[in-house]
Amino acid sequence: MLRSWIAAFVATAACAIAPASALACGPYTVGLYEYSGLYYRDEQGRWTGIDKDVVDEVARRSGCKLIAITESRVRIWARLASGQMDMTVSALMTKERELLVEFIPYIESKQFVVMRPALAASSGTPAAFLADKRRRVIVVRGYVFTPTVESWLTSLRIQGRVDEAPDQPTAIRIFKAGRGDAVVLGAHSLALARRADPVFAGFTALSFAPNERSIGALALSRERIPQADRDLMRHAVEDMLKDGTIDGYKHRHLGDVSETP
């Protein structure tokens, strides 16, 4: 017990006399990508969104210096894997990614498969869509799907029937242009698209997995960010969830959109 106390005292004393620069949290690069209300340009062309607000507030509360970089989702994960980036936002959690990053959840949603009404009436189930060999689906490259949707997409990929768009706005444009029969979107993105476009409001949204939800999290590099700094940011996010700050961000950027369009 005494030895443990002495060790703790020495460690505390070392921190007390360490230069301020040695205790600084960051700077860390944060990859953000364009996606609906999470990260988008406002009417003045400035980047805004839930993810940007979360990053800014985490930096303020934790004291960590965070530098935002706008990239595609695929490039962000490639740079995280190669040690060229420190963290990213609204990341969907997988066991493979868990080896690379520590996740700090802060937002969740459902996923929907959107089709034109006539097709939804005839091929509105995973099995029916799979059975019609002519049909293709559009997804955002690098996006992680809930288990049921991922299983369905895997079967379609084997048949070469999945088209990947670089980002969500492009995926929606391709679908609206008739160059795909279905598109997979998160509930918030779908609700915003319907609110902004009367044509999109006429499409049918199907839930292939009503009880499955996608969880968005900060993803912090285990290699590049020390545990102490990861803990600082985790505590900041947990406090933001408790005091309603993140709910406020969602209302600011999404309004009163429903999770069941």
SERO-4910 file (N, C-alpha, C, O; in steps of 0.05 Angstrom, whole numbers):
BEGIN
 pado doro    nc1    nc2    nc3   cac1   cac2   cac3    cc1    cc2    cc3    oc1    oc2    oc3
  Met    A     17    -24      0      0      0      0     17     25      0     13     44    -15
  Leu    A     38     25     18     55     49     19     70     53     -7     73     75    -17
  Arg    A     79     30    -19     94     32    -44     76     44    -66     85     60    -82
  Ser    A     51     35    -66     32     46    -86     27     75    -82     26     91   -101
  Trp    A     25     84    -56     21    112    -50     44    129    -59     41    150    -71
  Ile    A     69    119    -54     93    133    -62     94    136    -93    100    157   -103
  Ala    A     88    114   -107     88    115   -136     68    135   -147     74    150   -165
  Ala    A     44    136   -134     24    155   -143     33    184   -138     29    202   -154
  Phe    A     46    188   -115     56    215   -108     77    224   -127     77    247   -136
  Val    A     96    206   -134    117    213   -152    106    220   -180    114    239   -192
  Ala    A     86    204   -189     74    210   -215     60    237   -214     62    252   -234
  Thr    A     46    243   -192     32    269   -190     52    292   -190     48    312   -202
  Ala    A     74    288   -175     94    309   -174    107    314   -201    113    336   -208
  Ala    A    111    292   -216    124    294   -242    106    311   -260    115    327   -276
  Cys    A     79    306   -258     61    321   -275     61    350   -267     58    368   -283
  Ala    A     64    355   -240     63    383   -231     86    400   -241     83    424   -245
  Ile    A    109    387   -245    132    402   -253    137    400   -283    156    413   -294
  Ala    A    120    384   -297    124    381   -326    117    408   -339     99    422   -330
  Pro    A    130    414   -361    123    439   -376     95    437   -387     86    415   -393
  Ala    A     82    460   -391     55    460   -400     52    446   -427     32    433   -432
  Ser    A     72    449   -445     71    437   -471     69    407   -470     57    394   -487
  Ala    A     81    394   -449     80    365   -446     52    355   -439     46    332   -443
  Leu    A     36    373   -427     10    365   -418    -12    373   -438    -36    367   -434
  Ala    A     -4    386   -460    -24    396   -479    -38    372   -492    -26    352   -498
  Cys    A    -64    375   -497    -80    355   -511    -82    363   -540    -96    382   -547
  Gly    A    -68    349   -557    -68    356   -585    -43    371   -593    -24    373   -577
  Pro    A    -43    383   -617    -66    384   -636    -71    357   -649    -53    342   -655
  Tyr    A    -97    352   -655   -106    328   -668   -122    335   -693   -139    353   -692
  Thr    A   -118    321   -715   -134    325   -739   -159    309   -737   -159    285   -730
  Val    A   -182    321   -745   -208    308   -745   -219    308   -773   -224    329   -785
  Gly    A   -224    284   -783   -236    282   -810   -266    285   -809   -280    269   -796
  Leu    A   -277    304   -824   -305    308   -827   -313    304   -856   -298    310   -874
  Tyr    A   -337    293   -861   -346    287   -888   -374    298   -891   -390    298   -872
  Glu    A   -381    306   -916   -407    317   -921   -429    296   -919   -428    275   -932
  Tyr    A   -449    301   -902   -471    282   -899   -494    296   -885   -495    299   -861
  Ser    A   -514    304   -901   -539    315   -892   -535    335   -869   -518    352   -871
  Gly    A   -551    332   -848   -550    351   -825   -525    348   -808   -520    364   -790
  Leu    A   -510    327   -813   -486    322   -797   -464    342   -805   -449    352   -787
  Tyr    A   -461    347   -831   -440    365   -840   -447    374   -868   -448    358   -887
  Tyr    A   -452    400   -871   -461    410   -897   -454    440   -898   -446    452   -879
  Arg    A   -458    451   -922   -454    480   -926   -480    495   -922   -501    487   -933
  Asp    A   -479    517   -907   -504    533   -903   -508    552   -927   -493    550   -947
  Glu    A   -527    569   -925   -534    587   -948   -511    606   -954   -509    616   -977
  Gln    A   -493    611   -936   -470    628   -941   -445    612   -950   -424    623   -954
  Gly    A   -449    586   -953   -427    569   -962   -408    560   -940   -387    550   -946
  Arg    A   -415    565   -915   -398    557   -892   -405    529   -883   -429    521   -883
  Trp    A   -384    514   -875   -389    488   -865   -402    489   -837   -394    505   -820
  Thr    A   -423    473   -833   -437    472   -807   -448    444   -804   -443    427   -820
  Gly    A   -463    440   -782   -475    414   -778   -471    403   -750   -455    414   -735
  Ile    A   -485    381   -744   -483    369   -717   -454    361   -711   -444    367   -690
  Asp    A   -441    348   -730   -413    338   -725   -394    361   -720   -377    359   -702
  Lys    A   -397    383   -735   -379    406   -730   -384    418   -702   -365    425   -688
  Asp    A   -409    420   -695   -416    431   -668   -404    413   -646   -394    423   -626
  Val    A   -406    387   -650   -396    368   -630   -366    371   -628   -355    372   -605
  Val    A   -352    373   -650   -323    375   -649   -315    401   -636   -297    402   -619
  Asp    A   -328    423   -643   -322    449   -630   -326    449   -600   -310    459   -585
  Glu    A   -348    436   -591   -354    436   -563   -336    417   -548   -329    422   -525
  Val    A   -329    394   -560   -311    376   -547   -284    390   -543   -272    387   -522
  Ala    A   -275    405   -563   -250    419   -560   -252    439   -537   -233    442   -522
  Arg    A   -274    453   -535   -277    474   -514   -277    461   -487   -264    470   -468
  Arg    A   -292    439   -484   -295    427   -457   -271    411   -448   -264    411   -425
  Ser    A   -258    398   -467   -235    381   -460   -208    397   -459   -189    388   -447
  Gly    A   -208    420   -473   -183    434   -475   -165    423   -497   -142    433   -500
  Cys    A   -174    404   -512   -158    392   -534   -160    410   -559   -181    420   -565
  Lys    A   -138    413   -573   -137    427   -598   -144    408   -620   -129    389   -626
  Leu    A   -167    414   -634   -177    396   -655   -178    412   -681   -190    433   -683
  Ile    A   -165    401   -702   -164    414   -728   -181    398   -748   -175    376   -755
  Ala    A   -202    411   -757   -221    398   -775   -210    397   -804   -200    417   -814
  Ile    A   -213    374   -817   -205    370   -845   -228    357   -859   -238    336   -851
  Thr    A   -237    369   -881   -259    357   -897   -248    338   -918   -231    345   -934
  Glu    A   -257    313   -916   -248    292   -934   -271    273   -940   -293    275   -928
  Ser    A   -267    255   -959   -287    234   -964   -284    214   -941   -263    211   -928
  Arg    A   -306    199   -937   -306    178   -916   -284    157   -921   -270    149   -902
  Val    A   -281    149   -946   -261    129   -952   -233    139   -946   -216    124   -935
  Arg    A   -226    163   -954   -200    174   -950   -194    178   -920   -172    175   -911
  Ile    A   -215    186   -905   -211    189   -876   -202    163   -863   -183    163   -848
  Trp    A   -216    141   -870   -209    116   -857   -182    105   -867   -168     91   -852
  Ala    A   -176    111   -892   -150    103   -902   -128    118   -887   -107    107   -881
  Arg    A   -132    144   -882   -112    160   -868   -110    152   -839    -89    152   -827
  Leu    A   -133    145   -827   -132    135   -799   -116    109   -798   -100    105   -779
  Ala    A   -120     91   -817   -106     66   -817    -76     69   -821    -61     53   -810
  Ser    A    -69     89   -837    -40     93   -843    -27    112   -823     -3    118   -826
  Gly    A    -41    121   -803    -29    139   -783    -26    167   -792    -10    182   -780
  Gln    A    -42    176   -812    -40    203   -822    -62    221   -812    -63    245   -819
  Met    A    -81    210   -796   -103    226   -785   -108    215   -757   -103    192   -751
  Asp    A   -119    232   -739   -122    225   -711   -150    215   -703   -153    198   -686
  Met    A   -171    226   -716   -198    219   -707   -218    227   -729   -212    242   -747
  Thr    A   -243    217   -726   -264    225   -744   -290    225   -729   -291    220   -705
  Val    A   -312    232   -743   -338    237   -731   -359    218   -741   -356    204   -761
  Ser    A   -382    216   -726   -405    200   -733   -397    173   -746   -409    165   -766
  Ala    A   -377    161   -735   -367    135   -746   -385    113   -736   -394    112   -713
  Leu    A   -391     94   -755   -407     71   -748   -388     49   -738   -367     43   -750
  Met    A   -395     36   -716   -377     18   -702   -377    -10   -714   -398    -22   -719
  Thr    A   -353    -21   -718   -349    -49   -726   -327    -61   -709   -311    -46   -697
  Lys    A   -326    -87   -708   -305   -100   -693   -277    -95   -705   -257    -92   -691
  Glu    A   -276    -93   -732   -251    -88   -745   -241    -60   -738   -217    -56   -733
  Arg    A   -258    -40   -738   -251    -13   -732   -243    -10   -703   -226      7   -696
  Glu    A   -255    -26   -686   -249    -25   -657   -220    -30   -651   -210    -21   -631
  Leu    A   -206    -45   -668   -178    -50   -665   -161    -25   -670   -139    -22   -659
  Leu    A   -172     -8   -687   -158     16   -696   -164     41   -679   -147     57   -673
  Val    A   -189     43   -670   -198     67   -657   -215     61   -632   -225     38   -629
  Glu    A   -217     80   -614   -235     79   -592   -260     95   -599   -258    118   -608
  Phe    A   -284     83   -595   -309     97   -603   -321    111   -579   -321    101   -556
  Ile    A   -332    135   -584   -347    150   -564   -374    157   -577   -376    177   -591
  Pro    A   -395    141   -572   -421    144   -585   -435    170   -576   -432    179   -554
  Tyr    A   -449    183   -596   -464    207   -589   -490    211   -605   -505    229   -600
  Ile    A   -495    194   -626   -519    198   -642   -527    171   -653   -510    154   -658
  Glu    A   -553    167   -658   -562    142   -669   -585    147   -689   -598    168   -688
  Ser    A   -590    128   -706   -610    131   -727   -618    104   -737   -606     84   -731
  Lys    A   -639    103   -754   -647     79   -768   -638     82   -797   -632    104   -807
  Gln    A   -638     60   -811   -631     60   -840   -655     51   -856   -669     33   -849
  Phe    A   -659     65   -879   -682     59   -897   -672     53   -925   -652     65   -934
  Val    A   -687     36   -939   -683     31   -967   -705     46   -982   -729     41   -978
  Val    A   -698     65   -999   -717     83  -1012   -721     73  -1041   -701     69  -1056
  Met    A   -746     70  -1049   -753     62  -1076   -776     79  -1087   -789     93  -1071
  Arg    A   -780     78  -1113   -804     90  -1124   -828     73  -1116   -825     49  -1114
  Pro    A   -851     85  -1113   -874     71  -1102   -881     45  -1118   -887     25  -1105
  Ala    A   -881     46  -1144   -889     22  -1160   -870     -1  -1154   -879    -24  -1152
  Leu    A   -844      5  -1153   -824    -17  -1148   -827    -27  -1119   -825    -51  -1114
  Ala    A   -832     -8  -1101   -835    -17  -1073   -859    -36  -1070   -858    -54  -1053
  Ala    A   -879    -32  -1086   -903    -49  -1084   -897    -77  -1094   -909    -96  -1084
  Ser    A   -879    -80  -1113   -873   -107  -1124   -847   -119  -1113   -845   -143  -1112
  Ser    A   -828   -102  -1104   -802   -112  -1095   -793    -99  -1069   -770    -92  -1066
  Gly    A   -812    -96  -1051   -807    -81  -1027   -797    -97  -1004   -799    -88   -981
  Thr    A   -787   -121  -1009   -774   -137   -988   -746   -144   -998   -741   -144  -1022
  Pro    A   -728   -151   -979   -701   -159   -988   -702   -182  -1008   -687   -182  -1028
  Ala    A   -718   -202  -1003   -719   -226  -1021   -730   -218  -1048   -720   -228  -1068
  Ala    A   -751   -202  -1049   -763   -195  -1075   -744   -178  -1092   -743   -182  -1116
  Phe    A   -730   -160  -1079   -711   -143  -1094   -688   -161  -1104   -680   -157  -1127
  Leu    A   -679   -179  -1088   -657   -197  -1097   -666   -214  -1120   -651   -220  -1138
  Ala    A   -691   -223  -1120   -702   -241  -1141   -704   -227  -1168   -703   -241  -1189
  Asp    A   -707   -201  -1168   -708   -186  -1194   -681   -178  -1203   -670   -157  -1193
  Lys    A   -668   -193  -1220   -640   -190  -1227   -634   -163  -1241   -611   -155  -1243
  Arg    A   -655   -149  -1250   -651   -124  -1264   -645   -101  -1244   -635    -80  -1252
  Arg    A   -652   -104  -1219   -652    -82  -1200   -625    -77  -1188   -610    -96  -1182
  Arg    A   -618    -51  -1184   -593    -43  -1172   -598    -24  -1149   -618    -10  -1149
  Val    A   -580    -23  -1130   -582     -5  -1107   -558     13  -1106   -535      5  -1113
  Ile    A   -562     37  -1096   -540     57  -1093   -534     60  -1063   -552     62  -1047
  Val    A   -509     60  -1057   -500     65  -1029   -477     86  -1029   -465     91  -1050
  Val    A   -472     97  -1006   -450    115  -1003   -425     99   -997   -424     83   -978
  Arg    A   -404    103  -1012   -379     88  -1009   -367     92   -981   -365    114   -971
  Gly    A   -360     70   -968   -348     71   -942   -368     71   -919   -360     70   -896
  Tyr    A   -394     71   -925   -414     72   -904   -418     44   -893   -416     24   -907
  Val    A   -422     42   -867   -427     17   -853   -456     14   -848   -469     33   -839
  Phe    A   -467    -10   -853   -496    -14   -851   -503    -33   -827   -485    -47   -818
  Thr    A   -528    -31   -819   -537    -49   -798   -536    -78   -808   -536    -82   -833
  Pro    A   -535    -98   -790   -530   -126   -799   -548   -136   -821   -539   -148   -840
  Thr    A   -574   -131   -818   -593   -142   -838   -589   -128   -865   -589   -142   -886
  Val    A   -586   -102   -865   -581    -88   -891   -554    -96   -903   -552   -100   -927
  Glu    A   -534    -99   -886   -508   -108   -896   -509   -136   -909   -497   -140   -930
  Ser    A   -524   -154   -897   -527   -181   -908   -540   -180   -935   -532   -193   -954
  Trp    A   -561   -164   -937   -575   -160   -963   -557   -148   -984   -556   -157  -1007
  Leu    A   -542   -128   -976   -523   -115   -995   -501   -134  -1004   -492   -133  -1027
  Thr    A   -492   -151   -985   -471   -170   -992   -480   -189  -1015   -465   -195  -1033
  Ser    A   -505   -198  -1013   -516   -215  -1034   -517   -200  -1060   -512   -211  -1082
  Leu    A   -525   -175  -1059   -526   -158  -1084   -498   -153  -1095   -494   -153  -1119
  Arg    A   -479   -149  -1078   -451   -144  -1087   -440   -168  -1102   -427   -165  -1122
  Ile    A   -446   -191  -1092   -437   -216  -1105   -447   -217  -1134   -434   -227  -1152
  Gln    A   -471   -206  -1138   -483   -205  -1165   -475   -180  -1181   -484   -177  -1203
  Gly    A   -459   -163  -1169   -451   -138  -1183   -473   -118  -1186   -475   -104  -1206
  Arg    A   -491   -117  -1166   -515   -100  -1168   -515    -76  -1149   -536    -65  -1143
  Val    A   -491    -69  -1138   -489    -47  -1120   -472    -25  -1133   -449    -31  -1141
  Asp    A   -482      0  -1134   -467     22  -1144   -460     41  -1121   -477     47  -1105
  Glu    A   -435     49  -1120   -425     66  -1098   -422     94  -1107   -410    100  -1127
  Ala    A   -433    113  -1091   -430    141  -1095   -409    152  -1075   -406    141  -1053
  Pro    A   -394    173  -1082   -373    183  -1064   -384    196  -1039   -370    197  -1019
  Asp    A   -409    206  -1040   -421    219  -1017   -451    218  -1019   -462    209  -1039
  Gln    A   -464    226   -997   -493    224   -996   -508    242  -1016   -527    232  -1029
  Pro    A   -500    267  -1020   -514    284  -1040   -513    271  -1068   -532    272  -1083
  Thr    A   -490    260  -1075   -487    247  -1101   -505    222  -1103   -517    218  -1124
  Ala    A   -506    207  -1082   -523    183  -1082   -553    191  -1087   -566    177  -1103
  Ile    A   -562    212  -1074   -589    221  -1078   -594    231  -1107   -614    225  -1119
  Arg    A   -574    246  -1118   -577    256  -1145   -578    233  -1165   -595    233  -1184
  Ile    A   -562    212  -1162   -562    189  -1180   -589    175  -1179   -600    168  -1199
  Phe    A   -599    171  -1155   -625    158  -1152   -647    174  -1165   -663    163  -1179
  Lys    A   -648    200  -1160   -669    217  -1171   -668    217  -1202   -688    220  -1215
  Ala    A   -643    214  -1212   -640    214  -1242   -648    188  -1254   -648    185  -1279
  Gly    A   -656    168  -1238   -665    143  -1248   -642    123  -1255   -647    104  -1270
  Arg    A   -618    129  -1245   -595    111  -1251   -591     90  -1230   -570     79  -1228
  Gly    A   -612     85  -1214   -612     64  -1194   -640     59  -1185   -657     77  -1187
  Asp    A   -646     36  -1175   -673     29  -1167   -679     33  -1138   -702     35  -1130
  Ala    A   -658     35  -1122   -661     40  -1093   -637     54  -1083   -615     52  -1095
  Val    A   -640     68  -1060   -617     80  -1047   -620     77  -1017   -643     78  -1007
  Val    A   -598     72  -1003   -599     67   -974   -592     94   -960   -571    105   -965
  Leu    A   -609    103   -942   -605    128   -928   -611    125   -898   -628    109   -891
  Gly    A   -598    141   -882   -605    143   -854   -631    159   -851   -638    174   -868
  Ala    A   -645    155   -829   -671    167   -824   -670    198   -825   -687    210   -838
  His    A   -649    209   -813   -647    239   -813   -642    249   -841   -654    270   -849
  Ser    A   -625    236   -855   -619    245   -883   -644    243   -900   -649    261   -916
  Leu    A   -659    221   -897   -683    218   -913   -704    239   -906   -716    250   -924
  Ala    A   -707    245   -880   -727    265   -872   -720    292   -883   -737    307   -892
  Leu    A   -694    300   -882   -686    326   -893   -689    327   -923   -698    347   -934
  Ala    A   -683    305   -937   -686    304   -966   -715    308   -974   -722    321   -993
  Arg    A   -733    295   -958   -762    298   -964   -772    326   -958   -788    337   -973
  Arg    A   -761    338   -937   -770    365   -931   -761    385   -951   -774    405   -957
  Ala    A   -737    380   -963   -726    399   -982   -736    395  -1010   -734    414  -1027
  Asp    A   -747    372  -1017   -753    365  -1045   -780    351  -1046   -782    327  -1038
  Pro    A   -801    364  -1056   -827    351  -1058   -827    325  -1074   -842    306  -1069
  Val    A   -809    324  -1095   -807    300  -1111   -798    276  -1094   -809    254  -1095
  Phe    A   -777    281  -1078   -766    260  -1061   -787    251  -1040   -786    228  -1031
  Ala    A   -804    270  -1032   -824    263  -1012   -843    241  -1022   -857    228  -1007
  Gly    A   -845    238  -1049   -863    218  -1060   -852    190  -1061   -866    171  -1068
  Phe    A   -826    187  -1055   -814    160  -1055   -821    144  -1030   -829    156  -1010
  Thr    A   -819    118  -1032   -826    101  -1010   -802     93   -994   -782     84  -1005
  Ala    A   -803     95   -967   -781     88   -950   -788     62   -936   -809     60   -923
  Leu    A   -771     42   -939   -776     15   -928   -755      9   -907   -731     14   -911
  Ser    A   -764     -2   -885   -746    -10   -864   -742    -40   -865   -761    -55   -859
  Phe    A   -719    -49   -873   -714    -78   -874   -706    -89   -847   -705   -114   -843
  Ala    A   -700    -71   -828   -692    -80   -802   -702    -60   -781   -687    -44   -771
  Pro    A   -728    -61   -774   -741    -41   -757   -728    -39   -729   -728    -17   -717
  Asn    A   -716    -60   -720   -705    -60   -692   -675    -55   -692   -663    -55   -670
  Glu    A   -663    -50   -715   -634    -45   -716   -629    -15   -719   -642     -2   -734
  Arg    A   -609     -5   -705   -602     23   -707   -572     26   -712   -556     10   -702
  Ser    A   -565     47   -727   -537     53   -731   -529     73   -710   -543     93   -705
  Ile    A   -506     69   -698   -496     86   -676   -472    102   -687   -452     90   -696
  Gly    A   -474    128   -686   -452    145   -694   -435    153   -671   -445    160   -649
  Ala    A   -408    153   -675   -390    158   -653   -366    174   -662   -358    173   -685
  Leu    A   -353    188   -644   -326    197   -649   -308    173   -650   -312    154   -634
  Ala    A   -289    172   -668   -270    150   -670   -242    161   -666   -233    177   -683
  Leu    A   -229    154   -644   -203    165   -637   -181    144   -640   -183    122   -629
  Ser    A   -161    151   -655   -139    132   -661   -126    123   -635   -118    139   -618
  Arg    A   -125     97   -631   -112     85   -608    -82     90   -609    -69     92   -588
  Glu    A    -71     91   -633    -42     94   -636    -33    123   -632    -12    128   -620
  Arg    A    -48    142   -642    -39    170   -643    -49    187   -620    -38    208   -615
  Ile    A    -71    179   -607    -82    195   -585    -78    179   -559    -90    158   -556
  Pro    A    -63    190   -540    -59    176   -514    -86    172   -499   -105    187   -503
  Gln    A    -86    152   -482   -111    145   -468   -121    168   -451   -145    173   -449
  Ala    A   -103    183   -439   -111    206   -422   -127    226   -439   -146    237   -429
  Asp    A   -118    232   -463   -132    251   -480   -159    239   -490   -178    254   -493
  Arg    A   -159    213   -496   -184    201   -504   -204    202   -481   -228    206   -485
  Asp    A   -195    199   -456   -212    201   -433   -224    229   -430   -247    232   -424
  Leu    A   -207    249   -435   -217    277   -434   -240    281   -453   -260    293   -446
  Met    A   -237    271   -478   -257    275   -498   -282    258   -492   -305    267   -498
  Arg    A   -278    234   -481   -301    217   -474   -318    231   -452   -342    232   -454
  His    A   -305    242   -432   -319    256   -411   -335    280   -422   -357    285   -413
  Ala    A   -322    294   -441   -336    317   -453   -361    308   -467   -382    321   -464
  Val    A   -360    287   -483   -383    278   -498   -405    268   -478   -428    274   -482
  Glu    A   -397    253   -458   -416    242   -439   -431    265   -425   -455    264   -421
  Asp    A   -416    287   -418   -429    310   -406   -448    324   -425   -470    333   -417
  Met    A   -441    325   -451   -458    338   -471   -483    322   -475   -504    334   -481
  Leu    A   -482    296   -473   -506    279   -475   -524    283   -450   -548    284   -453
  Lys    A   -512    285   -427   -527    288   -402   -541    314   -401   -564    316   -392
  Asp    A   -527    336   -409   -539    362   -405   -556    372   -429   -566    395   -429
  Gly    A   -560    355   -449   -577    361   -471   -564    377   -493   -578    385   -512
  Thr    A   -538    382   -492   -525    398   -512   -528    385   -540   -533    399   -559
  Ile    A   -523    359   -542   -525    346   -568   -553    345   -578   -558    347   -602
  Asp    A   -573    341   -560   -601    343   -569   -607    371   -581   -621    373   -601
  Gly    A   -595    391   -570   -598    418   -581   -586    421   -609   -598    434   -626
  Tyr    A   -563    408   -613   -551    408   -640   -569    395   -660   -572    404   -682
  Lys    A   -580    372   -652   -598    357   -670   -622    374   -678   -630    375   -701
  His    A   -634    388   -658   -657    404   -664   -649    428   -682   -664    435   -700
  Arg    A   -625    439   -678   -616    462   -693   -613    455   -723   -621    470   -740
  His    A   -602    431   -728   -595    424   -756   -616    406   -769   -617    404   -794
  Leu    A   -632    393   -753   -652    375   -765   -681    384   -761   -699    374   -774
  Gly    A   -685    402   -742   -712    411   -736   -727    388   -723   -716    373   -707
  Asp    A   -753    386   -729   -770    366   -716   -774    342   -735   -796    332   -738
  Val    A   -753    334   -749   -756    311   -767   -762    286   -752   -753    282   -730
  Ser    A   -777    269   -765   -784    244   -753   -764    222   -760   -752    223   -781
  Glu    A   -761    203   -742   -743    180   -748   -758    159   -764   -745    138   -771
  Thr    A   -783    162   -769   -798    143   -785   -812    158   -807   -836    163   -806
  Pro    A   -797    165   -828   -808    181   -850   -832    168   -863   -844    179   -882
***
